[in-house]
Amino acid sequence: MPVPLYQAKAEFFRMLGHPVRIRVLELLQDGPMPVRDLLTAIEVEPSALSQQLAVLRRSGIVTSAREGSTVVYELPGGDVAELMRAARRILTEMLAGRNELLAELREAEVAAE
């Protein structure tokens, strides 16, 4: 029985649901990066990064290529980078709304005093 589209989407977003995976995707938006540069930028144990890269690779959201003794990761297309930019825009709007609400609450508190 085929998986319903909504379930496949939920599994996709669940796969993204780890801070190290999100950070990797953010870094790869600027182009391919060797594992050593990812390690430097993310500052996690090599085994932890390796585990998260394997999840991303198995899902097909990143690809890897060996260049000599170096493994380089990259995003296979622009869609993931666009998803990361969209997430940033959505979060910015959500947080801006919270700041506006916080400002209103503070104004109401001052007025009540």
All heavy atoms as an XYZ file, in Angstrom:
872
protein
N       0.848     -1.183      0.000
C       0.000      0.000      0.000
C       0.889      1.240      0.000
O       1.795      1.356      0.816
C      -0.901     -0.028      1.240
C      -1.721      1.221      1.424
S      -2.811      1.118      2.847
C      -4.318      0.741      2.015
N       0.659      2.173     -0.912
C       1.492      3.385     -0.961
C       1.264      4.270      0.266
O       0.191      4.287      0.852
C       1.032      4.084     -2.241
C      -0.295      3.500     -2.575
C      -0.344      2.130     -1.957
N       2.304      5.000      0.610
C       2.246      5.922      1.747
C       1.514      7.187      1.308
O       1.817      7.734      0.249
C       3.687      6.266      2.211
C       3.660      7.329      3.297
C       4.417      5.027      2.674
N       0.541      7.652      2.099
C      -0.141      8.905      1.741
C       0.855     10.064      1.714
O       1.837     10.075      2.470
C      -1.164      9.097      2.869
C      -1.289      7.771      3.539
C       0.001      7.057      3.313
N       0.585     11.029      0.873
C       1.485     12.165      0.709
C       1.713     12.898      2.020
O       2.843     13.270      2.338
C       0.937     13.131     -0.351
C       1.787     14.359     -0.641
C       3.193     13.965     -1.085
C       1.117     15.231     -1.692
N       0.668     13.084      2.818
C       0.843     13.789      4.089
C       1.776     13.035      5.027
O       2.538     13.635      5.766
C      -0.506     14.083      4.765
C      -1.279     12.845      5.170
C      -1.064     12.234      6.399
C      -2.243     12.308      4.325
C      -1.772     11.099      6.769
C      -2.961     11.181      4.687
C      -2.719     10.576      5.904
O      -3.413      9.458      6.264
N       1.736     11.703      4.977
C       2.633     10.912      5.817
C       4.068     11.021      5.311
O       5.006     11.144      6.100
C       2.191      9.453      5.843
C       3.015      8.609      6.802
C       2.492      7.185      6.903
O       1.379      6.892      6.497
N       3.306      6.312      7.449
N       4.257     11.001      3.997
C       5.595     11.160      3.427
C       6.168     12.526      3.783
O       7.360     12.635      4.109
C       5.540     10.974      1.907
N       5.330     13.557      3.758
C       5.785     14.899      4.142
C       6.178     14.929      5.610
O       7.192     15.526      5.976
C       4.693     15.940      3.875
C       4.505     16.269      2.418
C       3.387     17.289      2.262
C       3.135     17.636      0.822
N       2.042     18.619      0.679
N       5.381     14.297      6.464
C       5.692     14.253      7.888
C       7.029     13.550      8.126
O       7.848     14.012      8.929
C       4.576     13.556      8.658
N       7.269     12.469      7.420
C       8.543     11.750      7.552
C       9.704     12.616      7.058
O      10.780     12.613      7.646
C       8.480     10.423      6.804
C       7.572      9.417      7.481
C       7.314      8.173      6.659
O       7.992      7.966      5.623
O       6.411      7.404      7.044
N       9.477     13.362      5.996
C      10.498     14.264      5.479
C      10.864     15.313      6.521
O      12.036     15.530      6.827
C      10.003     14.935      4.189
C      10.898     16.021      3.688
C      12.073     15.719      3.018
C      10.570     17.358      3.883
C      12.904     16.725      2.551
C      11.396     18.364      3.414
C      12.564     18.042      2.750
N       9.859     15.952      7.112
C      10.140     16.977      8.114
C      10.727     16.371      9.389
O      11.552     16.995     10.044
C       8.891     17.815      8.411
C       8.612     18.823      7.334
C       7.543     18.665      6.474
C       9.443     19.925      7.168
C       7.296     19.592      5.465
C       9.205     20.860      6.172
C       8.134     20.686      5.318
N      10.346     15.156      9.716
C      10.939     14.476     10.860
C      12.424     14.236     10.612
O      13.253     14.387     11.498
C      10.194     13.166     11.128
C      10.450     12.583     12.485
C       9.578     11.380     12.860
N       8.829     10.706     11.819
C       7.532     10.887     11.567
N       6.837     11.751     12.280
N       6.925     10.210     10.622
N      12.773     13.875      9.372
C      14.177     13.673      9.007
C      14.965     14.963      9.198
O      16.128     14.954      9.577
C      14.265     13.177      7.559
C      15.662     12.933      7.039
S      16.467     14.370      6.310
C      15.317     14.858      5.057
N      14.333     16.104      8.962
C      15.007     17.392      9.133
C      15.104     17.807     10.599
O      15.816     18.749     10.919
C      14.255     18.487      8.367
C      14.259     18.383      6.854
C      13.391     19.486      6.265
C      15.654     18.431      6.292
N      14.419     17.098     11.478
C      14.256     17.512     12.852
C      15.434     17.291     13.774
O      15.250     16.836     14.898
N      16.629     17.624     13.346
C      17.802     17.543     14.214
C      18.660     18.778     13.958
O      18.934     19.118     12.806
C      18.596     16.272     13.927
C      19.624     15.974     14.955
N      20.809     16.653     15.027
C      19.633     15.077     15.968
C      21.517     16.178     16.031
N      20.820     15.228     16.627
N      19.106     19.460     15.012
C      19.867     20.701     14.828
C      21.128     20.536     13.985
O      21.452     21.427     13.189
C      20.228     21.129     16.253
C      19.307     20.392     17.143
C      18.874     19.152     16.422
N      21.823     19.425     14.120
C      23.045     19.231     13.326
C      22.695     19.089     11.852
O      23.370     19.654     10.984
C      23.861     18.017     13.830
C      25.000     17.679     12.879
C      24.404     18.287     15.229
N      21.625     18.387     11.550
C      21.221     18.229     10.142
C      20.839     19.573      9.543
O      21.224     19.893      8.414
C      20.046     17.260     10.032
C      20.438     15.843     10.351
C      19.253     14.901     10.170
N      19.335     13.885     11.204
C      18.318     13.337     11.809
N      17.084     13.669     11.487
N      18.499     12.429     12.739
N      20.100     20.375     10.300
C      19.714     21.703      9.808
C      20.956     22.550      9.576
O      21.077     23.233      8.553
C      18.749     22.402     10.792
C      17.416     21.657     10.857
C      18.546     23.866     10.423
C      16.639     21.640      9.548
N      21.890     22.509     10.502
C      23.125     23.304     10.352
C      23.902     22.872      9.121
O      24.431     23.711      8.383
C      23.980     23.198     11.623
C      25.182     24.096     11.591
C      24.759     25.571     11.589
N      25.938     26.417     11.532
C      26.109     27.398     10.660
N      25.161     27.708      9.811
N      27.215     28.102     10.667
N      23.999     21.570      8.883
C      24.679     21.063      7.682
C      24.011     21.632      6.442
O      24.683     22.138      5.530
C      24.680     19.512      7.642
C      25.060     19.002      6.264
C      25.615     18.947      8.703
N      22.691     21.577      6.396
C      21.970     22.081      5.221
C      22.178     23.578      5.034
O      22.326     24.053      3.911
C      20.485     21.743      5.325
C      20.159     20.243      5.330
C      18.665     20.028      5.529
C      20.662     19.553      4.086
N      22.202     24.317      6.137
C      22.473     25.754      6.039
C      23.864     26.003      5.466
O      24.036     26.860      4.591
C      22.370     26.410      7.416
C      20.970     26.510      7.944
C      20.913     27.062      9.360
O      21.929     27.046     10.090
O      19.822     27.503      9.731
N      24.845     25.270      5.947
C      26.221     25.462      5.469
C      26.366     25.086      4.002
O      27.100     25.734      3.259
C      27.192     24.659      6.324
C      27.370     25.157      7.762
C      28.100     24.122      8.601
C      28.113     26.488      7.770
N      25.673     24.039      3.587
C      25.803     23.569      2.203
C      25.066     24.458      1.203
O      25.247     24.312     -0.004
C      25.322     22.122      2.086
C      26.159     21.090      2.834
C      25.568     19.693      2.647
C      27.620     21.128      2.405
N      24.261     25.408      1.696
C      23.592     26.347      0.786
C      24.611     27.148     -0.021
O      24.332     27.556     -1.143
C      22.729     27.335      1.575
C      21.489     26.749      2.165
C      20.721     27.809      2.913
O      19.958     28.553      2.309
N      20.917     27.893      4.214
N      25.781     27.380      0.576
C      26.809     28.186     -0.082
C      27.676     27.371     -1.033
O      28.564     27.922     -1.659
C      27.690     28.869      0.970
C      26.891     29.838      1.827
O      25.926     30.439      1.304
O      27.226     29.990      3.014
N      27.435     26.070     -1.108
C      28.199     25.225     -2.014
C      28.780     24.023     -1.295
O      28.649     23.880     -0.078
N      29.421     23.142     -2.050
C      29.982     21.915     -1.480
C      30.999     22.210     -0.376
O      31.697     23.228     -0.425
C      30.670     21.246     -2.671
C      30.060     21.860     -3.881
C      29.655     23.250     -3.487
N      31.043     21.318      0.620
C      31.996     21.469      1.723
C      32.568     20.111      2.100
O      31.829     19.131      2.188
C      31.319     22.049      2.973
C      31.010     23.510      2.910
S      30.345     24.113      4.495
C      31.850     24.300      5.434
N      33.877     20.078      2.365
C      34.466     18.836      2.876
C      34.049     18.621      4.336
O      33.734     19.574      5.057
C      35.964     19.065      2.762
C      36.157     20.528      2.604
C      34.867     21.107      2.110
N      34.080     17.380      4.754
C      33.677     17.027      6.111
C      34.493     17.808      7.139
O      33.946     18.282      8.137
C      33.811     15.504      6.345
C      33.587     15.155      7.803
C      32.827     14.745      5.465
N      35.780     17.987      6.917
C      36.611     18.692      7.907
C      36.114     20.120      8.123
O      36.131     20.630      9.241
C      38.084     18.680      7.510
C      38.413     19.501      6.286
C      39.914     19.513      5.954
N      40.129     20.150      4.690
C      40.094     19.547      3.512
N      39.869     18.253      3.443
N      40.299     20.222      2.394
N      35.632     20.790      7.070
C      35.100     22.144      7.217
C      33.750     22.130      7.942
O      33.453     23.031      8.731
C      34.957     22.818      5.855
C      36.299     23.123      5.209
O      37.345     22.919      5.861
O      36.305     23.552      4.039
N      32.934     21.111      7.667
C      31.676     20.973      8.388
C      31.937     20.771      9.877
O      31.278     21.377     10.721
C      30.858     19.804      7.827
C      30.282     19.995      6.424
C      29.719     18.683      5.894
C      29.209     21.066      6.420
N      32.912     19.931     10.188
C      33.275     19.682     11.591
C      33.703     20.964     12.289
O      33.302     21.230     13.417
C      34.407     18.657     11.685
C      33.996     17.197     11.747
C      35.211     16.299     11.596
C      33.248     16.894     13.024
N      34.513     21.756     11.618
C      34.987     23.013     12.194
C      33.823     23.970     12.440
O      33.744     24.604     13.487
C      36.024     23.665     11.261
O      37.118     22.766     11.091
C      36.527     24.975     11.827
N      32.925     24.050     11.491
C      31.811     24.995     11.585
C      30.761     24.568     12.609
O      30.164     25.421     13.265
C      31.155     25.162     10.211
N      30.559     23.275     12.748
C      29.474     22.793     13.607
C      29.961     22.459     15.019
O      29.204     22.543     15.975
C      28.768     21.579     12.963
C      28.179     21.991     11.618
C      27.683     21.033     13.873
C      27.594     20.862     10.816
N      31.212     22.101     15.164
C      31.804     21.801     16.465
C      31.059     20.690     17.206
O      30.582     20.872     18.329
C      31.903     23.060     17.324
C      32.785     24.134     16.719
C      32.870     25.392     17.574
O      32.246     25.450     18.650
O      33.578     26.315     17.153
N      30.925     19.550     16.559
C      30.406     18.343     17.198
C      31.452     17.249     17.037
O      32.408     17.396     16.268
C      29.061     17.879     16.583
C      27.971     18.886     16.822
C      29.193     17.552     15.114
N      31.266     16.172     17.746
C      32.176     15.034     17.616
C      32.078     14.476     16.191
O      30.987     14.453     15.611
C      31.810     13.940     18.624
C      32.053     14.324     20.058
C      33.531     14.533     20.350
O      34.360     13.752     19.849
O      33.846     15.494     21.074
N      33.200     14.022     15.641
C      33.165     13.460     14.291
C      32.138     12.340     14.131
O      31.455     12.268     13.104
C      34.584     12.932     14.092
C      35.427     13.785     14.985
C      34.562     14.079     16.180
N      32.001     11.492     15.144
C      31.033     10.393     15.039
C      29.602     10.921     14.978
O      28.759     10.376     14.255
C      31.194      9.419     16.204
O      30.970     10.081     17.436
N      29.307     11.990     15.718
C      27.962     12.578     15.701
C      27.666     13.187     14.336
O      26.566     13.012     13.793
C      27.826     13.631     16.793
N      28.647     13.891     13.772
C      28.452     14.474     12.444
C      28.280     13.379     11.407
O      27.402     13.453     10.548
C      29.618     15.389     12.072
C      29.511     16.035     10.687
C      28.250     16.899     10.574
C      30.750     16.843     10.384
N      29.103     12.353     11.493
C      29.027     11.239     10.549
C      27.645     10.600     10.569
O      27.069     10.294      9.519
C      30.099     10.204     10.883
O      30.013      9.112     10.010
N      27.113     10.407     11.763
C      25.782      9.809     11.900
C      24.719     10.683     11.237
O      23.856     10.176     10.509
C      25.465      9.620     13.384
C      24.129      8.984     13.641
C      23.834      8.846     15.122
O      24.424      9.540     15.951
N      22.921      7.963     15.464
N      24.779     11.990     11.451
C      23.769     12.890     10.885
C      23.929     13.026      9.370
O      22.940     13.112      8.640
C      23.815     14.256     11.573
C      23.567     14.204     13.066
C      22.342     13.403     13.450
O      21.312     13.451     12.783
N      22.441     12.651     14.539
N      25.171     13.019      8.896
C      25.405     13.060      7.448
C      24.863     11.796      6.792
O      24.316     11.856      5.683
C      26.901     13.219      7.152
C      27.483     14.597      7.426
C      29.007     14.558      7.337
C      26.916     15.640      6.481
N      24.991     10.667      7.464
C      24.472      9.409      6.915
C      22.954      9.474      6.763
O      22.400      9.008      5.761
C      24.882      8.236      7.809
N      22.265     10.062      7.734
C      20.806     10.209      7.649
C      20.449     11.075      6.438
O      19.560     10.733      5.655
C      20.232     10.819      8.949
C      18.765     11.190      8.787
C      20.423      9.860     10.121
N      21.148     12.189      6.292
C      20.876     13.088      5.166
C      21.194     12.425      3.827
O      20.457     12.589      2.855
C      21.680     14.385      5.318
C      21.277     15.290      6.489
C      22.288     16.413      6.658
C      19.877     15.828      6.297
N      22.277     11.683      3.797
C      22.676     11.003      2.558
C      21.668      9.913      2.180
O      21.269      9.810      1.019
C      24.080     10.427      2.727
C      24.757     10.033      1.439
C      26.201      9.597      1.631
N      26.342      8.563      2.639
C      26.916      8.730      3.847
N      27.426      9.893      4.188
N      26.997      7.735      4.704
N      21.242      9.117      3.158
C      20.263      8.051      2.888
C      18.948      8.625      2.367
O      18.283      8.011      1.543
C      19.999      7.212      4.144
C      21.041      6.168      4.417
C      20.583      5.170      5.481
N      20.175      5.783      6.729
C      20.983      6.039      7.751
N      22.263      5.736      7.673
N      20.515      6.591      8.852
N      18.581      9.787      2.869
C      17.323     10.405      2.439
C      17.442     11.009      1.042
O      16.438     11.317      0.420
C      16.904     11.487      3.427
O      17.735     12.614      3.294
N      18.674     11.227      0.584
C      18.891     11.822     -0.729
C      18.910     13.337     -0.716
O      18.995     13.969     -1.759
N      18.848     13.931      0.475
C      18.818     15.391      0.571
C      20.205     15.997      0.392
O      20.344     17.174      0.088
C      18.146     15.828      1.885
C      17.588     17.224      1.745
C      19.067     15.718      3.064
C      16.584     17.583      2.791
N      21.259     15.195      0.604
C      22.629     15.603      0.294
C      23.289     14.482     -0.503
O      22.856     13.330     -0.445
C      23.489     15.914      1.552
C      22.884     17.036      2.375
C      23.709     14.681      2.390
N      24.318     14.845     -1.231
C      25.137     13.853     -1.922
C      26.574     14.023     -1.462
O      26.953     15.083     -0.950
C      25.056     14.014     -3.454
O      25.504     15.326     -3.810
C      23.640     13.795     -3.964
N      27.345     12.974     -1.649
C      28.752     13.046     -1.264
C      29.611     12.505     -2.389
O      29.170     11.681     -3.192
C      29.007     12.245      0.014
O      28.734     10.871     -0.195
N      30.834     13.009     -2.431
C      31.809     12.540     -3.421
C      33.169     12.528     -2.746
O      33.484     13.399     -1.932
C      31.823     13.470     -4.631
N      33.947     11.540     -3.072
C      35.297     11.434     -2.525
C      36.258     12.126     -3.486
O      36.251     11.886     -4.674
C      35.685      9.970     -2.341
C      37.020      9.796     -1.656
C      37.269      8.364     -1.236
N      36.416      7.925     -0.153
C      36.621      8.198      1.133
N      37.645      8.931      1.483
N      35.806      7.748      2.050
N      37.052     13.015     -2.915
C      38.117     13.687     -3.675
C      39.422     13.358     -2.974
O      39.798     14.016     -2.000
C      37.861     15.197     -3.711
C      36.595     15.581     -4.457
C      36.315     17.076     -4.437
O      37.139     17.852     -3.906
O      35.263     17.466     -4.954
N      40.075     12.317     -3.451
C      41.270     11.824     -2.766
C      40.856     11.207     -1.448
O      40.015     10.323     -1.406
N      41.422     11.713     -0.364
C      41.060     11.195      0.959
C      39.971     12.040      1.619
O      39.598     11.782      2.758
C      42.296     11.161      1.859
O      42.789     12.473      2.051
N      39.474     13.020      0.904
C      38.473     13.948      1.449
C      37.092     13.602      0.913
O      36.929     13.334     -0.278
C      38.826     15.395      1.051
O      40.127     15.697      1.530
C      37.831     16.383      1.610
N      36.097     13.638      1.800
C      34.708     13.462      1.379
C      34.053     14.839      1.388
O      34.122     15.569      2.374
C      33.942     12.489      2.301
C      32.487     12.366      1.860
C      34.615     11.127      2.304
N      33.437     15.184      0.269
C      32.800     16.489      0.093
C      31.298     16.269     -0.040
O      30.842     15.415     -0.807
C      33.347     17.211     -1.157
C      32.640     18.520     -1.386
C      34.847     17.414     -1.032
N      30.537     17.061      0.713
C      29.073     16.986      0.668
C      28.523     18.201     -0.044
O      29.115     19.280     -0.003
C      28.495     16.919      2.089
C      28.603     15.541      2.676
C      29.768     15.128      3.298
C      27.555     14.633      2.573
C      29.884     13.844      3.816
C      27.662     13.360      3.091
C      28.822     12.974      3.708
O      28.936     11.704      4.210
N      27.356     17.995     -0.681
C      26.686     19.110     -1.337
C      25.194     18.843     -1.443
O      24.740     17.705     -1.301
C      27.275     19.396     -2.708
C      27.038     18.326     -3.750
C      27.663     18.695     -5.087
O      27.551     19.873     -5.499
O      28.257     17.818     -5.711
N      24.451     19.901     -1.692
C      23.024     19.790     -1.957
C      22.853     19.454     -3.427
O      23.469     20.094     -4.278
C      22.309     21.102     -1.637
C      22.400     21.582     -0.192
C      21.735     22.946     -0.050
C      21.773     20.574      0.747
N      22.031     18.461     -3.756
C      21.911     18.058     -5.160
C      21.154     19.045     -6.037
O      21.219     18.988     -7.252
C      21.177     16.721     -5.084
C      20.453     16.739     -3.788
C      21.262     17.606     -2.872
N      20.427     19.987     -5.448
C      19.671     20.969     -6.221
C      19.380     22.182     -5.369
O      19.770     22.247     -4.204
N      18.680     23.129     -5.920
C      18.395     24.365     -5.205
C      17.177     24.315     -4.302
O      16.939     25.240     -3.533
N      16.398     23.245     -4.379
C      15.170     23.183     -3.604
C      15.406     23.191     -2.098
O      14.670     23.826     -1.352
C      14.348     21.950     -3.977
C      13.750     22.053     -5.377
O      13.662     23.178     -5.904
O      13.389     21.007     -5.935
N      16.432     22.478     -1.643
C      16.707     22.423     -0.199
C      17.160     23.795      0.293
O      16.734     24.253      1.359
C      17.747     21.338      0.136
C      18.128     21.390      1.600
C      17.207     19.966     -0.233
N      18.002     24.460     -0.479
C      18.439     25.808     -0.097
C      17.233     26.740     -0.022
O      17.123     27.555      0.896
C      19.480     26.329     -1.093
N      16.306     26.607     -0.948
C      15.095     27.435     -0.932
C      14.237     27.100      0.291
O      13.656     27.997      0.913
C      14.284     27.253     -2.218
C      13.015     28.074     -2.272
C      13.224     29.565     -2.049
O      14.248     30.116     -2.487
O      12.351     30.185     -1.419
N      14.168     25.824      0.654
C      13.430     25.430      1.852
C      14.051     26.062      3.092
O      13.321     26.556      3.967
C      13.421     23.902      1.996
C      12.750     23.345      3.242
C      11.272     23.704      3.271
C      12.947     21.838      3.306
N      15.368     26.099      3.187
C      16.044     26.716      4.331
C      15.774     28.221      4.373
O      15.546     28.787      5.436
C      17.553     26.455      4.279
C      17.967     25.005      4.460
S      17.594     24.358      6.099
C      16.118     23.416      5.769
N      15.772     28.870      3.203
C      15.463     30.306      3.154
C      14.010     30.552      3.548
O      13.698     31.500      4.275
C      15.752     30.868      1.766
C      17.252     31.027      1.474
C      17.518     31.781      0.192
N      17.125     31.050     -1.002
C      17.887     30.154     -1.638
N      19.102     29.890     -1.195
N      17.444     29.546     -2.721
N      13.105     29.680      3.086
C      11.689     29.820      3.444
C      11.501     29.641      4.951
O      10.745     30.394      5.570
C      10.844     28.805      2.673
N      12.185     28.684      5.537
C      12.091     28.467      6.987
C      12.576     29.701      7.737
O      11.962     30.115      8.737
C      12.913     27.242      7.391
N      13.642     30.321      7.259
C      14.163     31.532      7.894
C      13.138     32.662      7.813
O      12.907     33.383      8.778
C      15.474     31.942      7.230
C      16.194     33.075      7.958
C      17.549     33.387      7.362
N      18.448     32.253      7.527
C      19.033     31.606      6.505
N      18.848     31.993      5.271
N      19.832     30.582      6.728
N      12.496     32.810      6.642
C      11.474     33.856      6.492
C      10.293     33.607      7.423
O       9.795     34.527      8.071
C      10.990     33.925      5.040
C      11.984     34.568      4.076
C      11.362     34.830      2.714
N      10.780     33.662      2.086
C      11.418     32.820      1.264
N      12.703     33.024      0.974
N      10.796     31.792      0.730
N       9.852     32.363      7.501
C       8.718     32.016      8.365
C       9.056     32.292      9.821
O       8.271     32.892     10.557
C       8.303     30.539      8.156
C       7.706     30.359      6.755
C       7.327     30.091      9.238
C       7.567     28.913      6.322
N      10.236     31.869     10.251
C      10.652     32.114     11.640
C      10.767     33.601     11.930
O      10.384     34.060     13.015
C      11.980     31.413     11.928
C      11.894     29.905     12.103
C      13.290     29.304     12.156
C      11.108     29.544     13.344
N      11.284     34.355     10.978
C      11.403     35.803     11.160
C      10.026     36.423     11.369
O       9.834     37.249     12.261
C      12.104     36.439      9.941
O      13.411     35.877      9.830
C      12.202     37.945     10.074
N       9.055     36.018     10.553
C       7.696     36.539     10.685
C       7.082     36.134     12.020
O       6.419     36.936     12.678
C       6.823     36.037      9.533
C       7.180     36.651      8.202
C       6.426     36.021      7.041
O       5.443     35.267      7.279
O       6.822     36.264      5.895
N       7.300     34.879     12.437
C       6.754     34.405     13.709
C       7.343     35.189     14.873
O       6.620     35.615     15.776
C       7.044     32.913     13.891
C       6.242     32.011     12.972
S       6.800     30.287     13.005
C       6.675     29.875     14.734
N       8.647     35.388     14.853
C       9.301     36.104     15.942
C       8.940     37.585     15.934
O       8.798     38.193     16.992
C      10.809     35.907     15.869
C      11.276     34.468     16.141
C      12.779     34.329     15.901
C      10.907     34.026     17.539
N       8.783     38.155     14.759
C       8.375     39.560     14.681
C       6.996     39.732     15.307
O       6.757     40.688     16.039
C       8.375     40.037     13.229
N       6.101     38.794     15.050
C       4.775     38.839     15.645
C       4.843     38.759     17.160
O       4.101     39.449     17.863
N       5.737     37.945     17.671
C       5.894     37.825     19.119
C       6.458     39.111     19.714
O       6.054     39.525     20.791
C       6.800     36.646     19.468
C       6.161     35.311     19.205
C       7.075     34.181     19.577
N       6.486     32.910     19.204
C       7.124     31.766     19.225
N       8.385     31.723     19.620
N       6.529     30.650     18.871
N       7.392     39.731     19.003
C       7.957     40.992     19.496
C       6.898     42.079     19.540
O       6.866     42.887     20.463
C       9.144     41.431     18.629
C      10.391     40.623     18.920
O      10.542     40.069     20.005
N      11.285     40.558     17.955
N       6.029     42.112     18.526
C       4.954     43.095     18.521
C       4.003     42.859     19.695
O       3.590     43.797     20.379
C       4.186     43.037     17.199
C       4.995     43.542     16.018
C       4.339     43.258     14.679
O       3.173     42.796     14.657
O       5.000     43.491     13.657
N       3.671     41.596     19.954
C       2.805     41.263     21.074
C       3.477     41.631     22.391
O       2.833     42.207     23.281
C       2.465     39.770     21.049
C       1.601     39.252     22.203
C       0.250     39.975     22.233
C       1.397     37.752     22.079
N       4.752     41.344     22.525
C       5.493     41.684     23.736
C       5.488     43.202     23.960
O       5.282     43.665     25.084
C       6.924     41.156     23.643
C       7.821     41.377     24.851
C       7.230     40.727     26.093
C       9.216     40.824     24.575
N       5.688     43.959     22.893
C       5.675     45.422     23.009
C       4.298     45.909     23.466
O       4.192     46.798     24.330
C       6.046     46.068     21.677
N       3.226     45.324     22.923
C       1.876     45.703     23.336
C       1.649     45.375     24.810
O       1.053     46.168     25.548
C       0.836     44.977     22.480
C       0.732     45.487     21.068
C      -0.291     44.687     20.254
O      -1.280     44.195     20.835
O      -0.072     44.579     19.042
N       2.108     44.221     25.250
C       1.949     43.829     26.649
C       2.694     44.783     27.568
O       2.189     45.168     28.621
C       2.434     42.394     26.860
C       1.554     41.300     26.285
C       2.260     39.953     26.337
C       0.235     41.232     27.020
N       3.894     45.172     27.156
C       4.680     46.101     27.976
C       4.001     47.471     28.046
O       3.987     48.104     29.099
C       6.101     46.216     27.419
C       6.929     44.981     27.728
C       8.351     45.114     27.247
N       9.117     43.944     27.651
C      10.160     43.476     26.999
N      10.594     44.086     25.902
N      10.796     42.398     27.436
N       3.466     47.928     26.917
C       2.762     49.217     26.898
C       1.534     49.169     27.807
O       1.271     50.125     28.541
C       2.336     49.568     25.474
C       3.481     49.985     24.589
C       3.050     50.179     23.128
O       1.827     50.227     22.843
O       3.941     50.282     22.282
N       0.817     48.051     27.763
C      -0.362     47.899     28.607
C       0.028     47.866     30.084
O      -0.679     48.425     30.933
C      -1.125     46.627     28.232
N       1.150     47.249     30.385
C       1.624     47.181     31.759
C       1.992     48.571     32.278
O       1.654     48.938     33.401
C       2.828     46.253     31.846
C       3.328     45.976     33.248
C       4.443     44.961     33.268
O       4.295     43.893     32.670
O       5.476     45.266     33.892
N       2.682     49.360     31.444
C       3.053     50.708     31.824
C       1.816     51.571     32.026
O       1.724     52.352     32.976
C       4.013     51.329     30.770
C       4.200     52.823     31.004
C       5.347     50.596     30.780
N       0.838     51.418     31.139
C      -0.398     52.202     31.229
C      -1.189     51.847     32.489
O      -1.874     52.702     33.056
C      -1.248     51.987     29.996
N      -1.086     50.583     32.918
C      -1.849     50.128     34.096
C      -1.227     50.621     35.390
O      -1.893     50.635     36.422
C      -1.925     48.609     34.102
N       0.025     51.039     35.360
C       0.696     51.453     36.600
C       0.350     52.817     37.030
O      -0.127     53.709     36.692
C       2.220     51.354     36.431
C       2.666     49.916     36.315
C       4.166     49.789     36.080
O       4.871     50.797     35.896
O       4.635     48.664     36.078
